[in-house]
């Protein structure tokens, strides 16, 4: 079980240090900014920045799960540090690293799935920003499935659907999860679907596109009301 209080203390300390890093960098040399980010990385992840940067997602996930369970606070810290590093890449002349962005994205997805929601507004902002930057190019079925499950857990059904279609393109067996996903959505009130930015008419359009027969019986939560299929 995630120790939420400890996690939130870590998140608040990390947010404060990253805000100070970016807020005060105008008066600093880039080298000093990178040194400070390196120190933040070592403090919150146990890995210096070059080492953190050198691992791909699979290796980093294995390190962060060495105890048998994902260390959520370290995974989140690693994602935030890598995302900060990505933002500073242009100033270093390093350009955009799609592989680092994907690693960051997958770590943020891990944390969202573990918690059933976002840690804070920075988590949501970074996850959505990277989702836009990667433009659905998630490289593997595993990454697409991760994104799908994470967006589903936080109630962003539109983004979950995008990831689902990327997953289906890479793994036809994902159709089983697609059927479950749309069946779940058809049982939700329209207001909840609207909050998830995937209204019922779009759910039905997707079902038609995939050739999936919609569930005929309304979910108990909407039975007897106006919000039936």
Long-range contacts (C-beta under 8 A, 24 or more apart in sequence): 2-72, 2-114, 2-115, 6-73, 7-72, 7-73, 7-76, 7-119, 8-119, 10-44, 10-73, 10-76, 10-77, 11-73, 11-76, 11-119, 11-120, 13-44, 14-40, 14-44, 14-76, 14-77, 14-80, 15-120, 15-122, 17-43, 18-80, 18-84, 21-84, 22-84, 30-88, 30-91, 30-92, 33-88, 34-88, 34-92, 37-81, 37-84, 37-85, 37-88, 40-81, 41-77, 41-78, 41-81, 44-73, 44-74, 44-77, 44-78, 44-81, 45-74, 45-77, 45-78, 45-81, 46-74, 47-78, 49-81, 49-85, 52-78, 52-81, 52-82, 53-82, 53-85, 53-100, 55-103, 56-99, 56-103, 57-102, 57-103, 57-106, 57-107, 57-143, 60-103, 60-107, 61-106, 61-107, 61-110, 70-110, 70-114, 72-110, 72-111, 72-114, 72-115, 75-107, 75-110, 75-111, 76-107, 76-108, 76-111, 76-119, 76-123, 78-107, 79-104, 79-107, 79-108, 79-111, 79-126, 80-122, 80-126, 82-107, 83-126, 83-130, 96-133, 98-134, 98-137, 101-130, 101-133, 101-134, 102-134, 102-138, 102-139, 102-143, 104-130, 105-130, 105-131, 105-134, 105-143, 105-147, 106-143, 106-146, 106-147, 108-150, 109-146, 109-147, 109-149, 109-150, 110-146, 110-150, 112-150, 112-151, 112-153, 112-154, 113-146, 113-149, 113-150, 113-153, 116-153, 116-154, 117-153, 117-154, 118-154, 124-154, 128-159, 131-159, 131-162, 136-162, 136-163, 136-165, 136-166, 138-163, 138-166, 140-170, 141-167, 141-170, 141-171, 141-174, 144-170, 144-171, 144-174, 145-171, 145-174, 145-177, 148-177, 148-181, 152-181, 155-192, 155-195, 155-196, 156-196, 156-197, 157-185, 157-193, 157-196, 157-197, 157-198, 158-196, 158-197, 158-198, 159-197, 160-196, 160-198, 161-198, 161-206, 168-210, 175-210, 175-212, 178-210, 178-212, 179-212, 182-206, 182-207, 182-212, 182-214, 183-215, 186-214, 186-215, 186-218, 186-219, 186-229, 187-215, 187-218, 187-219, 187-220, 187-221, 187-222, 188-219, 188-221, 188-222, 189-221, 189-222, 189-225, 189-227, 190-227, 200-229, 204-229
